[in-house]
């Protein structure tokens, strides 16, 4: 099983909304991310559904700046501009 397939499996959640957001991100953005953000995405997948959903819905900051960029994309459908960090 490839890493992308493992992540796809981990992105499948009990909450349909999260499934859609995470799988869209995985297909559209993950392949072009720098390795630091790919690692951050994997770490976000370790969070529980409710914790991750709350971060997305409220815009709550993630623990790491790399994770915050991913949360921003999940909230808005686009990655946060590097110049606004």
C-alpha positions in Angstrom: 0.0 0.0 0.0 1.4 3.4 -1.0 1.6 6.4 1.4 -1.1 8.2 -0.5 -3.4 5.2 -0.2 -2.6 5.0 3.6 -3.5 8.7 3.9 -6.7 8.2 1.9 -7.7 5.5 4.3 -6.9 7.7 7.3 -8.8 10.6 5.8 -12.0 8.6 5.7 -14.0 9.7 8.8 -17.3 9.1 10.6 -18.3 12.6 9.5 -19.3 13.1 5.9 -18.2 16.7 5.9 -14.7 15.8 7.0 -14.5 13.0 4.5 -15.3 15.4 1.7 -12.9 18.1 2.8 -10.0 15.8 3.6 -10.3 13.7 0.5 -10.6 16.8 -1.7 -7.4 18.2 0.0 -5.6 15.0 -0.4 -6.4 14.8 -4.1 -5.9 18.4 -5.0 -3.2 19.8 -2.8 -1.3 17.0 -1.0 0.8 15.9 -4.0 2.2 19.3 -4.6 2.9 20.2 -0.9 6.4 20.4 0.5 7.3 17.5 2.7 6.9 19.6 5.9 3.2 20.2 5.1 2.7 16.6 4.0 3.9 15.6 7.5 1.6 18.2 9.1 -1.4 16.8 7.2 -0.6 13.4 8.5 -0.5 14.8 12.1 -3.8 16.5 11.6 -5.3 13.1 10.7 -4.3 11.9 14.1 -6.9 14.3 15.7 -10.4 13.2 16.5 -13.2 14.1 14.3 -14.8 16.6 16.6 -11.5 18.3 17.4 -10.5 18.6 13.7 -14.0 19.8 12.7 -13.9 22.5 15.4 -10.6 23.7 14.2 -11.9 24.0 10.7 -15.2 25.6 11.6 -13.9 28.1 14.1 -10.6 28.9 12.5 -8.9 27.9 15.7 -5.1 27.9 15.2 -3.4 24.7 14.9 -0.4 23.8 17.0 2.1 24.1 14.1 2.3 26.8 11.4 2.3 24.1 8.7 -0.9 22.7 10.1 -2.5 26.2 10.3 -1.9 26.5 6.5 -3.8 23.3 5.9 -6.6 24.3 8.2 -6.9 27.5 6.3 -7.2 25.6 3.0 -9.8 23.3 4.5 -11.8 26.4 5.7 -11.7 28.3 2.5 -10.8 25.8 -0.2 -7.4 27.5 -0.9 -4.1 27.7 0.8 -3.1 30.7 2.8 -0.8 32.9 0.9 2.8 32.5 2.2 3.2 36.3 2.4 0.4 36.6 5.0 2.0 34.2 7.5 
